[in-house]
Amino acid sequence: MWGVRPRWRTDVLGDFFCPGCGGDRNYRRQHGRRWLRLLGTPVLPLGPVIGSVQCTSCHGRFGVESLEQPTCVRLGGMLRDAQYTVALSMLAAGGTAHRAAREAACGAVRDAGFEDCGEAQVLAALAALSGLGGELYDAHGMSGGLAVELHAALEPLAPHLARPGRERLLLQGAAIALADGRYRPQEREALAAIGRCLDLPHARVGALLEAATRAPY
């Protein structure tokens, strides 16, 4: 006859990665208050309850921190942007004079999901990036827009990507660097920056780059 149950009010509707369903679902972000109920009817308000997120599919209720996990769609977009930025960074570091490097970078961009992005578009993106921050490399190394783009694309992704996935991104950059020969100093600098943005240990980055020199591409 008597009981205490919360009464919820919806604040926001949206999409999230549901921990219960294991996929992208719609959610309700809600706040509520506990009510003393008689025969199911609320009769006396009690204290507030902590806000939560409810999945509209499985009706599971989760803490609002669950919204920090990107959806599968968002995570896929972040990964595509990361692969694209790594390819541009390595092409900028090694220069665009060698056809093999250009082809490797364009191949990585297409593999990321930009099927219609050819060499002309990649070179135009490099030119635009240079215009944002001056020269991509100066006498002191990486500069301007390139460093900004690397941090913006890789650092938000790193916490949500398993270590093998982060290492694969680094090796993608190494493959582009090695397409036209041995690593140049600027290429090593760019790869080290990629490793830092992906939260990979310095020693592990060095080991991966050395192993990449022996891998067939």
C-alpha angles and dihedrals in degrees: 000000000000128000146141119240133158124250112215132210122193118235103171138012122205150121125287143158103267112218089204098050095034093226146064114305141157118265142195117218105209144178124201152173131227115245132195105233133202115200088343094307117118109238107160129031116225131179126323122263126225113271116257145178121245124200111227091212107048094016089226115154121224139174118271088249087076087077089068090071108088119236119252089254092051093045090052090052092049091051092050091050091049093052090047093050093047090052093049092046094053093046089051091049096049098035130240098259096096117075093207092058092047091050092047092050093046090048091053090049092051091046088054089063103270094117095164095050109106134176094280092055093047092051090047090052090052091051091050091049090052090051091055096055108015116245113007089224127026135173090289096049130248113023147169122347096008095061091044092051093049093052093044095049102038110032097061089048099048098076091054098046124080117238095256089055092050090048090050090057090052091049090050087060091046091053090055091048092051095045091091099032139287124355115281118217091252091050091053089049091051092048091049089052090050090051092051093048089051092049094241118155114256093237091051091051090053092049092049093049091050092048090050091061088063097045120100113241 
